[in-house]
Amino acid sequence: MPSAFHSLLLPLNRKRKSKLRRSRNHPKESKPKKSKNHLAAGSGDPSFHLKTSSSSFRSNTCLVQPLGNLLLSASPRANLRDAGLGSLRAIPDDLLLDVLGLLPARDLTALSAASKALYVVASHDPLWRALVLDELGGWFDFAGTWRDTYVAAVSGGRRSRRSPRGPEIRGFYSDYLFQSWLCANMEMRHEWLARDNIQRRRGLTVEQFIAEFEEPNRPVLLEGCIESWPALKKWTREYLLDESAGKEFAVGPVSMTLDRYFKYSDNVQEERPLYLFDAKFAEKVPEMGRDYEVPVYFREDLFSVLGEERPDHRWVIIGPAGSGSSFHVDPNSTSAWNAIIKGAKKWVMFPPEVVPPGVHPSADGAEVTSPVSIMEWFMNFYSACKTWEKRPIECVCRTGEVVFVPNGWWHLVINLEESIAITQNYVSRRNLLNVLDFLKKPNASELVSGTKDRVNLHDKFCSAIEAAHPGMVNQLELEAEQKAAARKKKASFWDSALDANTGGFKFSF
């Protein structure tokens, strides 16, 4: 959390540029003076800088300051929060917001008129985001904030030329509420982007890729392998809008047309932007499916033997800067590739045996709790990895590049600018046994994803593999046993150093 003794120069009334930029989770603001937020995340950390961008619809006013600033105020005991919440002040902010999340919009609006403190809490935009998505689905025109979006929708789409002026708020201190604002408004720090230790390869043969990366289960960034894709040249915003007119795509918990989503992504500035992540894009817009082909390294895809019953395996991904995926392992123990058609993504990857800091998987693997947003993870946990023996693999993947994500690897991805990508999960013979083991776990019905028949997928897959590739599974199991036996025979350093007869060490030169 922010250091208590760092002054915050918070940019109030930062005007937003009228120019729409789809690449923004934080469309750029054009207030004459650039504001910097000299806020430290912890001891010894350099300052953070606030984005100079935001949406064209509203001024980006922060009503809250971090709790540490209360110590520097003229009246250290005068927190507007405590005075204005009354008996509710004893409830922690996160729990209070959970309670307010149960209220309908009418009650939330009435509550905000009770006091300045309740106005701050009831205006917390994620509360209104939940109301919009729950009541309107994807049929909304984003109006700069979720609260304004809701008001515009219930008033028949009419927006007042002059938004009602809210009360002047001073002296409200809350780490929880301020953190959400900060994560939405701060820039990625240079040190978070500087580390690039992934292997970058160009011109690999398929055999080299298998031997050096797929077989040993190591990530790699591949260059020059999608240069022939029509999508690299064709997928402008205008092209996508024309081809997909009237079609809806999966965006978080709702479905949206691209024009509505672009209006949202151009003008949103929030901690967790909605992410377009659609598994049926090629069926909805066949031309999009024809605008790319699977890179040569990933064309052995054994799940294809299931035909229409295979789990979801390919997605188009579109999102503004700041959108992305928090730490996860790809479904069904598959490997994956992710190709950037436009934009740039920061990747952080940990091997299967290393759980990232801040991530808490359940014992059976059915659930993964990651209680922080992507930006908050960088603030609070990224620096902790510096001292780890097994540091993460990191890179920034840009237009025309492809990242190979081996099975079981934890990975986080955040868009550094507006990005469009294609990703596919696949099963090759190098990974087939892992997938089969995963599908037959006792709690497979909870673990398996992307298909309706989770319970019987293992048996169906085995039968289809045997029909299409007789003897493959038995041969792979035999090879795995031979490799395991060979590893056992290979003496470790301590085995070779220990003299079995004397129980002491032996040294040979």
N, C-alpha and C positions, 0 to 999 in steps of 0.2 A: 504494500500500500504506500501512498505518498508519504514522504518524510514530513514530520510535523513542523519542521523549522525551515521549510522552503517556501518562499513567497510565491504566490500564484498570480500571474498577470493574465487574468482571464479575459479573452476578447469578447466583450459584449457587443451586441448589434453588428455582428460581422455580416455585411451584405453579401448576397450570393450572386454569382455571375448569371446573366441571363442566357449565356451560351450553354446549350445542353451538351453534356459530355457523357456518353453512355459508359465510359470507362470508370465511372466514379461510384463508389459507395459514398463518396464524399465530394460531390460536384464542387468545382473550385470556386471559392469566394473571391470577390474582388473588392474587398474593403481597402481603402487607400493605404492604411498602415497594416503591415504584416505583424501579427502578434505571435509572440513566442511564449510558451508556457515552460518556465524553468522549474520543472517538477521532477524530483528524483524518485525512482522506484525503490531505492534502498541505499544502504550505506555505500558510498563510493561510486554510485552510478551517475553517469553524466545526465544532463537535463534532457527532457523531452521537448519536442517542438510540435506545436499544433498545426494542423493542416490549414492552408490558406484557401481552402475550398469548401463549398457547401452548396445547397440547392438554391435555385433562383426564386423559390417561393417565400422564404421566410428568413428572418434574422435568426442566427444561431445563438440564442441566449442561454447561458448556464445559470440556473437559479440556485445552485448549490455549490458550496465550497467543501473541501476535505476537512475532516474533523480536526486534524492537526492545526489548521489555521485559526481555530478558536483560541488557541493559546497565545496567538499574536494579536488578537483583536483587543479593542479598547476595553471591552467588558468580557473577560474570559468565561464568565458564567452565563452570559446571555446568548443562548442558542435558541433562535426562533423556533426551531423544531420542538423543543421541550415546552416552550410557552404556548405554542399554537396547537399542539396535539392533545393537550389536556391529559386525561387518563390513558390515552393511547400511547403516550410517550414511552411507557415501559416496554412496549412491543418492539423488538428489533425491526429495522427497516425492511429486511428481506421477508420476514413473516408478515409484516403489515401489508406489504405489496401483494403477498399471496392472498390475504384476506380481501383486499380491495379488488383483486382479480375475480372474485366471486360476484361482484356487483354488476348490475346492468348499467348501461351508459347513463340513463336518466339519474340513477342514484349517485353515480360517480360524479356527475356534473353538479348535483345538489351539494354533495360533500365538499367539493372544491370551493364552494361559496361560504363555507363555515368559518374559515380562517385562512391566513396567508400560508401557514404551515400545511394545512390540508390541501390548499391550492397546489403547492409544490408536489406533494405526494400524489394527488389525484391526477396531476398533469403528466406523470411519468409516462412517456410515450409507449413503452412496451405494453402497458395496460390497454391502450387504445388500439395498438396493433392486434392484440388478441381479439378485441371486439370486432374490428374490421374483418379479419380473416374468418372469424366464426360466423358472423352474420351476413357478410357479403361474398365470401369465398374469394375468387379471383376477379370478380366484377367490380372493381373500384378504379378510380382515377386518382393516383397519388397526388396529394396537394401539399407536399413539403413536410408535413408531420402527419402522424397517424390520427391525431386528434382532429386536425383540420380535415383530413380525408373523411373521417366519420361524419363530421358536421356537414360537409359538402354533400355527402351521399344521402343523409336523412333529410336534407333541405332540397332534394331534387336536383342536386348537381350544381346549384347556384352558390357561388362563392362571393361573399361581400368584397367590394373593391378595397375596403379598408377593414382589416381584421380587428376585432375588438381588442383593445389594449388591456393586457393583464395587469395585475397589481405590481407595484414596485416591491421587489423582494430583496432584503438584505439580511445577512446574519443567519442563514440556514446552513448548518454544517452536517454533512453526512458522508462518510466514506463510501457507503454502498451506492447511493444515488450518484455521487460524483464520479465514481469509477466507470459507470455505464457511459456517462457523457465523455469522459476522457478517452475511453477505448474507441469510441466512435470518431473522435476528433483529433487524435494524435497521429503523427507520422510514424512510419516504421523507422527505427533507428538504423544508422549505417552499419553498426556492428551486427545487427540481426541479419543483414543481407550480405555481409562481406565474405562469410565463410562459404567456400565452394570446393568441397573435397570429394565430390562424386567423380568417377571416371567418365571422361567424355571420349567417345569413339566415333570415328567416321569410316565408312567403307569396310566394316566387318563382314566376313562371310557368315553364313548361317552356322557353319561348323564352329567358327571362332566364338560366336555369341553363345552357343550351347556350352562349349567347353569352359569359357572364361566367366560366364555370368549366370546362365540359366541353371546349369548343373550344380555349381557351388552356391546358388541362391544369393547372388549379389546384385545390387542395383547398378544401373548404368544409364547414362544419358547418351542417346543416339542422335547423331547429326546427319543430315543429308538423306534420310531414308523416306521422307514424304514429299520431296520436292516436286513430284509429278502429280500431286493431288490437285484436282480442279478447285477444291474448296479454298485453297490458299489464296487464289485470285478472285474467286466468285463470291465468297461469303462476306459481302458488305452488308451493312444494315438494310439497305434498300432491297438487295436481292433476297435476303431472308424474309423480310416483311412481305414481299410480293409472293414468294413461293409458299409461304405458310399462312397466307391470309385466311382468317376464320378458324384456324386450327388452334387448339389449346395445348399447352405444354405443362408438365408437372413442375410446380414451383413451390418448394417446401410442402406445406399441407394442403395447398390449393392448386387449381389449374388456371392458367392465364394465357391470353393471346400475347403474341410477341409485342404488339404495339403498346399494350398496357404495361407489360413487364419493362419495356425500354423506358417508358415514362417514369415508372417507379425507380429503375436503376440509375437514371440520369439525375434524379433529384433527391435520392435518399442519403442520409448520413446517420447511420445507427450502428450499434455495436455488432449486431449479427444480421447483416443484410440477407434478404431472401435470395435463394440460389436456384436458378433453373437447371434441373437435373432430370432429363427425360429419357426413359428407356425405350420408348416406342416412336422416336422421332422419324426413323426411316420408314415405318409403316404409315405414319401420318403425312409425311412429306417425302415421297420416294426419291425425288431429285436429290435431296440431302444425302440419302444413302448411296447414291451413285457418284457423289462428289468426292469420295475417298475410298481407299482400299486398305486392307490390313497389311501392314508392313511385313516383308518377307520373313522376318524372324519369328512371327507369331502365328503363322498360318496353320500349324498343327493344333487344332482346337477340338479335343476329343468330346467335349460336351455337345458338339454338333450332331453326334450320332442319335441324340434324343429328339432331333427335329423340333417340332413346335412345343414339345414338353421341356425343353432345356430351360434352366433358370435365366432370368434377365442377365444380359451379358454386355450390352453396349449402351452408351449414353452420350447425348450431346450435353455439354455443360456450358452455361453462359452466366456470367456474373460481373458485377462492378468491382472496383478495387475494394478490398476489405472483406469481400465474400470468400467463402472457402469451406473446407471440411476440417473439423477438429480431429484429433488423433483417433484412428480406427485401423482395423485390419480388414482387408478385402474379404468379401463374402465367400463362404463355401470352400475356404482354403485355396482359392484360385490365385494365380498370378495375374498381373495386369500391365497394360501399357497405356500411357496418357500422352496424346499428341496435341501440341498447341497450334491452333489455326490463327489465332490472333491474341496478342497480349503477352503477359509474363506472370509466372507463378513461382512463389517461394516454396520449396519443399524441405521438410525436415523428416528424416526416416531413422527409426531404430530397429535393430535386428529382433527377431521373434523372442529371444530370451531376455530382452531388456525392455521393461515397461517404462514408458516415458514418465518423467516427473509430473505430478498433477493428474495422472490418469489412474483409475482404480477399476480394473476388471473384476467381475465376480469370479468365484472359485470355479464355476462350471463354464465360464466364458460366455454365458448367455447375455450378460449385460456389461456395458462399459460406462462407468460414470466419469465424466470429465467436467468438473464443476466450474470451469472457467471458459471464457470465450477465447478465440484465437489470439487476439491482441493481449488479453490479460495473461495468457500463457507465456507469451514473449516477455511481458513485463516481469512476471514473478518467478518463472521457472527456467527460461532460456539460459541465463548465466550460470545456473547450477550445473549444467552439463559440462562446463569447461573443465571441471576436475574429475570427470568420470573416466574410467579406463576405456570404456567403450563409448566413444563420443558419437553423436548422430552423423549420418550421411546427409549433407545439405547441398542445395544448388538453387539457382534461379533458372528455370526453363523458359525459353522464349519462343517466339513464332518459328515454326518449322522444326522444332526439336521434340524429341520423344523421350519420356522417362519410362524405364522398365522397373516395375515394382514387384519384387519376388514374393512368393506366398509367405504369409505370416508376418511380414514386416509392418510395424506400426508406422503410420505416416500422417502428417499434417500438411495441408496445402492452403495457402492464402494468395488470392489474386492481388498483384501489385498494381494492376491497371485493368481496365475493361478486358475481359478475356473470353475467348471461345475455344473450346477443346472437344476432342473426341476421346473417349476412353473405352476400353474393352477388357473384360476379364476372360481368361481362357485356361484350358487344361491341356498340357502336353504330356507326353509319356514321362518326362522328368518329374512331373508333379502328380501323376495319376494316383499313385498309392496314397499320398497325403490326402487327396480329395476323397478317395474311397473311405479311408479311416475316419475322416471328418463326418461323412454322410451317415456312417453307421454308429455314431455316438449315441448313448442312451437318451440324451436330451436333444436329439437331432430335430425334433419338431419345433424346438425353440431356437436352435442355432441356424438351421438352413433358411436361406432367404431367396427371394426372387422367383418363387414357384408356389403354386397352390398345393401341390402334393408333396409336402415336406417329409412325411413319414416313409413313403415308398420310393423316394428318389434314388436311394442307394441300390435297391434291387433292380429298378428299371435301368439305371445306368450300367450296372454290371452286365445285365442281359444284352443291352444294346452294344456295349463294347465287345463282348464275346462274339456277337453276331457279325459285327463289322470288322473286328480284328481278332480272329481266333487265336487263343493262346497268349495274347499280349500280357494279360494280368499275371498269369503264372510265370511267364518269362521275367517280368519285372520283379516279382517277388523273389525269384531265384537269384537274380542279380543283386538285389538288396541284401539277401542273406550272405552272399559271397563277399560283398563289400564290408558288411559288419564283421564277418569272421576275419577278414584281412586287417581291419582296424584293431581287433583284439590281439592279433599276433604281433602287431607292430609295438615294440616295447617303448614305454614312455621313458623320459629322462631318468626318473627315479627308479624304474625297473632295471634299467641298464646300470645305474650307479650302485645299486644295492647288491652286496655279495650274499647270496642265499645261504652259503655254508657257515659264514661267521656272523651274519646279522649286521656286519659293519658295511662301510662304503669301500668300493674298489675304484682305483684310479688307473687309467691306462693312458700312456702318452705315445 
